[in-house]
Amino acid sequence: MRFHASILVIVIFLAGIVSAALPRIGVVSIDSDDFAPDNLILEAVRVELIRSGRFEVADLDSVAYLNVSPDLLINRLRTIASDENLDIFLALEIPAAEEYDRTVFRNDSLITYRSVTVDVLGRFYTSTGTLIGTIRNTVSREDKLPFAPDRYRLALTCAEQLAARSILELFPMEVTFTASDSQVFNIPIGREQGISNGMIMAVIAASSGIPIEISEYESLRSRGLIQISDVGNTQSRARLLSGYLVNGGTVTAIEQSAPAILFMEYNLLSMQVEHGEGLEGTDSDWSNNIRLGVETGKWGLSFGGGLRAGGLEHSSSLGIDLFAGTRIPLSSPSLGLRLSGGGEVTFLMQDVRSDTLASSSSAICVAAIADASMEYLFSSHLGIQLGISGVLGTAADSWTVQEYSGKVRDAEPDEIYYTKMEHGPFSIHAGLIYMIF
């Protein structure tokens, strides 16, 4: 849960310092119950802030541990700011971990689960004690007893995540520049201002006043998403991921999280099969499937996965896959090539031919997959995807069935429709994609 924060004040504040020295920030603890070793947690948070390149992080040593009442906190922060020459404070509160047990009935047994939750609150103050933002982060772990998680490790992880989130949610990088209509263009900030390679920024047209001419209205059409592709000391190059920028128009770019692409596609998978005893048919067939999933939407290293469901006559399958690879711009921002590889686990089921069996037969197979897909965005968010995959997998040649007596055994060749099913050498897929940002 994030409380109310004056984001506009923060943006203006950072804009004023971006061309000057980095703001000097101090991290303090107001953990009154001394739940965890604060020195290690504060050091981890300082490292995360230093890594961002946005701040000069002060080491306050013993001064960082505050044990004052809420009404005296602001005066104490002002005193520290004056002594240590600070511009911003991050005040952390890490209360004791919350723990509770719950008992569930499963498989004729009672099982007790223990849940442990650590909740970290961070408040950002100016040197004068003005609250400029609040952010909260929670980390939970649950398992059946005996379960004894490292509560200190949970607190450390939670505080590190809070520091990383605050960079993007409370202190986003902002820059105003003149746009060009090329695929790759320059922006006037670089490594010295905290820009890093791969950073994603949302771009929107900016106007200094009410437009007078038609060309000024045209410049207000700029809108999109860019990714930093090359970083210099004071200047960087960026590529358009989505949208449209008007040449010569003034735009403002604000850092945001990386986009994701949702996809829904039709998948046609070649299958090699052997039919049950007494049945005739071809040795190859096509399995029709629907696949749903999500993948990263920025250029460069990408990953994703999906859930596939479909099958042949008398048979159905459910597959879960994970992929990693690269997304290459061909014509930014509309056309891209995704090259990836990964694996899939498929759960196969088929009807049985014998009425003496109580269940369908089932089997599991795994496959390694190499995929090449073309992605085309015909709007800022919506597009199409078309691809082909090479598949190398195991065969499902042992099928499990259950008799009415409850006995589980391997199926006989005359009891099932397919004695063997195996992924063919390739598959093709096509569908819709939607970019979320």
N, C-alpha and C positions, 0 to 999 in steps of 0.2 A: 504494500500500500504506500502510495506516494502522497504526501500532504501537499497543501497549497504552497506554490513557490512563485516568486516573481521572475519568470524566465526572461522577460523583456529587460529587466534590470541587469541580469547576468550577461545577456548578449551584448548590451550596450557597454557594460563594464569590460568584457573581453575585447570588444572591438576597439576600445580606447587604448588597450595595452598591447594589441597584437603587433604594432609597429615599434613598440618600446621593449624594455626588458620584460622577461616573463614574470607573472605575478608570483609573489612569495607566499607559500601556503604552509600552515602549521597544522599537524594532526594531534588532537588531544583526546583523552579518555575521560568520560564522566561516568564511568562504570562504578557505581557506589557499592555494589555488593562484592566486588573483586572476584567475579566468577572465573575468569581465565587469566593466564599470564599476559597482561596487556602489552608488555614490551615487545614480545614477538609478534603479536597481532598488529600493533601500530607500525612496526617495521615492515610487515608485509603490505600494509596499506600504503606506506610511503614509497615502497618499491613500485607498486602499481601506478601511483601518481607520477613518479619519475619517468616510468616507461612511456607514459602518454606524451611526453614532451611539451605539455601545456603549462607546467608549473616549475618554479624553483622551490624544492621541498626542504623546509628547515628541520633540523634535528633538535628538538626542544629538550631532550634528555629528561630529567626528573620533573621539569616544569610541565610536562605534557599530562601529568596525572592530577586531575582536579577533583577535589572532594569538597565542593561548596554547595550551598543551598541554591535553588533555581533563581532566587531574587538577587543573589550576589554573583551569578555566573557572568553576566554581561560586563560588569566592572572588572572582573578578573581577566576576561578575554581582552579588554581594552588595555589593561596593564601589560599583558604579555605581548600584545601587538606592538606597543610602544617600545618595549625592551628588546624585542627580537626583530623589529622592522618587518612585520607581517602585513600582508594585504588581505588574506583570506584564512579562515579556520574551517577545519572539518572536525566536528565534535562527535565522537562515537559513544553510543550506549550499547552495552552487550549484557543483557540480563541473563540470569541463570537459565539453563536449558529446561524446557518444559517436557515432561515425560508422562505418558499414560499407557495403560495396558487395555487390550480388548480381547475377549474370548469369543471364538467362532466355532460352530459345529461343522466338522468336515470329515467325511469318510468314517462315520460312526465314532468319531473321536472329538474331544474338545481341545482346541489349539489356541494358545495365548500369544498374541502379537504385542510387541512393545514399539511404540512410536516416540522418537526423540526429535524435538524441534528447537532450533536456535534462531532467534530473531534479533537482527542488528539494525539499529536506527542511527542514521547519520544526518547531522544538521550542519549546514554551511552558513557561516557568518562572515560579514566584512570586518575590517579592523576596528570599526566603530561599534560592533556588536549588532548590526542589522541582520536579521535572518533573511537569507536570499534563496534558500532552497532546502527541502527535506526529502530524504529518500530512505526507504525501508527495504530490507532484504531478508528472506527466510530460507533456511535450508532444513530439510526433514529427512530422516531415515527411519525405516520400519522393517522389522523382521520378526520371525517367531522366536520365542525364548528357547534356549538361553541366548540373549542378545545384549551385548555391552559395547555400544559404539563409543568412539573416542570423542567426547563432547568438546574438548579443546580443539581437535582437528575440524569439527563441524563449525565452530566459532571462527576459526581462521579462514576456512573456505568461504563462509558467509560474508566476512568483512572484505575479503579480496574481491568477491563478486560485486559487493556494494560499491567499492571504489571504481571498478571497471564500468559499472552501469552509470555512475554519476558523471563520468567523462562525457558520455553520449547524451544522457537525459537532461543534465543540468548545465553542462558547459560545452555545447556543440560548437565546433569551429564554423565561423561565418566569414564570407568574403564576397565583395561586390566587384564585378568586372564587366568588360564589354564582350559580348558573345560573338562567335563566328559560326557559320553554318557548315563547317568542316567536321569530319569524323573525330579528329583529334585537335585540341586547341590548348592554349596556354592560360594559366590562371596565376595571378600575382602574389602567391604565397608559397612557401616551401618548408623545408625541414626546420628552419629557425623559428617558424611560427607553429610548429607542432603537426604539420601535415606529414602523413606517412603513405607509403605505397599501398595501393589497394583500397584506400579509404573511399567510402560511398558518400555522395552529397546530393541532396535534392535541390533543384534549380527552379527559380521562379522569376518572372520578369519584375523589374523594379522601375518605378517612375518618379521623377523629381517633382512632378506637378500634374495638373490636369492636361491630358493630351490635346493638342490644337490641330495638328495635321493628321492626315490618314496614315502616313508612315509611322507616326508616333503610336497610333493605335495598333498598327501591325507589329511593332516591337513588343507590345504587351502579350503577344501570343506565345512567347518563350515559356516553356515548362518542360521539365524532364528530370532525368536521373543521370549523374555522371560518376565515373570511377577514376581515381587518380592512377595513372599508369607509369609515370616517371617523375621522381621528386628531385629537385635541386635545392640549393640553400635558400633562395628567395623566390623561386619560380618553379611551377610544376606543370606537367602536361596531363590532360584529362581526356577521357573518351566518353562519348554519350552512350548510355546504356538503354535509355528509353526516352521518348518524347521528341521535342523539336525546339531548336534554338534559332532565333532570328538573327541574321548577320547584322552586326552593328548595334544591337539592342543591349541595354543595360540589364544585367541579371544579378540576383543574389543567390549564392549557394550556401546551404547549411548542412552540416554533417548529420547523417542518420545511419541507421543500421542497414546491413546488407539486404538486398531483395531476395525473395524466394519465389519460385515458380511452382504453382500447382498444375498438375496435368491429369487429363482423363483421355485415354486412348484405346483404340481397338488394336489388339495384338493377334497376329496370325502366326502360329508356331508349328513348324513341321515336326511330325512324330513318326517314329519307327515302331511298328507293333507286330506282335504275333498273336493270332487268334486262338481261342480256346478249342479244345478237342471237338471235332465235328462241325466247326464253323469255317466258312470261307470268306475271304476278303483280301484287299490289297495289303501289301506290307508297309505302306506309308500312308499317312493321312495328315490332315490339317486340324489343329486344335484352335477353336475360336475363343478368344479371351477378351475381357475388359480389364484394364489396368489403371489404377489410381495411385497417385503418389505426389511427392514433393522433391524439388531439387534446388540448389542454390542458383541465383540468377545473375551473378557478376562474372566478368571475364576472368580467366585464369583458373586456379585450382577450384574444382567444384565437386560436390558429392550429393547424393540423394538416394532415394529408395522408393519402392512401391509395393502394392498389394495387387496380385493378379488372380482372377477367377474365371473359369471357363471349363472346356473339356471337349471330349468326343462323344459320339453316340454311346449310351450306356455307361459313360464315364464322366467324372468331373474332377477338377483339380483346383487347388488353392496354393499360390506361390507367393513367397516373400523374398524380395531382393534388395541388395545394397550395392551402390556403385560409387566409384571415385574416378576422377579424370580431370579434363580441362575443357573450358568453354572458350572458343576462339572466335573473335569478331571477323566476319567476312565483309559485311557492309553495315557499319554501325549507324543507328542502333537496331535496325530491323532484322538483319540476317546474321545468324551465328551458327557455328558448327560445334557440337559437343562430342568429344571423344572420351569414352570411359570404359572401365572394366570392373567386374565385380562377380558376385555369386548369388545363387538363388537356391532356396530350399522349397521343394514342391511336395505337397501332400496330395496323393492320388487316391481316388475312390472309384469303385465301379460296382454295378449291379451284379447280383449272383443269379445263376440260372437254375439253381436247385432250391426247391421250396422247403428243404429240410434245414436250411441255414437261417439263423435269426438276424443276421446283419449283412450289410454290404461288405465287400472286401476292400482292404486299404493297403497302401504302401507309401514309402517315402523315397525320393531321389534328390540328388543335388547336382548343380551344374555351374560351370564357370562360363561367364558371358563377356564378350567384347562387343561394344556398341558404338555406332556412329549415327548421330541424329542431326538433322537440320532444323533450326528453330527460326520461325519468321513471325515477327510482331507486326500485325497490320493496324494496331492502335497502341497507345502508350501502355496498355495492360494486357490486351487479349491478342493471341496469336495461334499458330498451328505448329505442329511438330511432326516430322516424318523421319523414320530411321530404319536401319537394318542391323541385326545382331548375329554374331557367330556364337554357336552354343556347343559346349563339350560337357556332357554329363554322364551320370551313372544310369544304369537301367533298373527299372522296377520289375523284377522277375520272381519275386517271392511275395505272395499276397496272403494277408491274414484274414481269416473269417471266424465267426463265432456260431456254435451250434445252439439249439434251443436249451440244451442241458447246461449251457454256460461255458463249455469247453472251447478254448481258443486254439486254433491250429492253422497250418498252411493250407491254402485252397488246392484242390485237385484240378487238373486241366479241363475236366468236363463240367466244372461248377461255375466257371467265370467266362466272361466274354473275351478277355485279353490275358494271355499268360505272360506277356512281356510288353512293357511300354518304355520307350526311351526317347529322349530329346533328339530331334533331327539336327542337321548341321547349322541351320539358321532360322531366324524369324524376322518378320517385318511388322512395323507398327506405325500408326498414324492417329493423331488426335488433336485436341485443343489444349492450349496452355494459357495460364493467367498469372501475370507477374504481380506480386504483392509488394508494395512499398509505401 
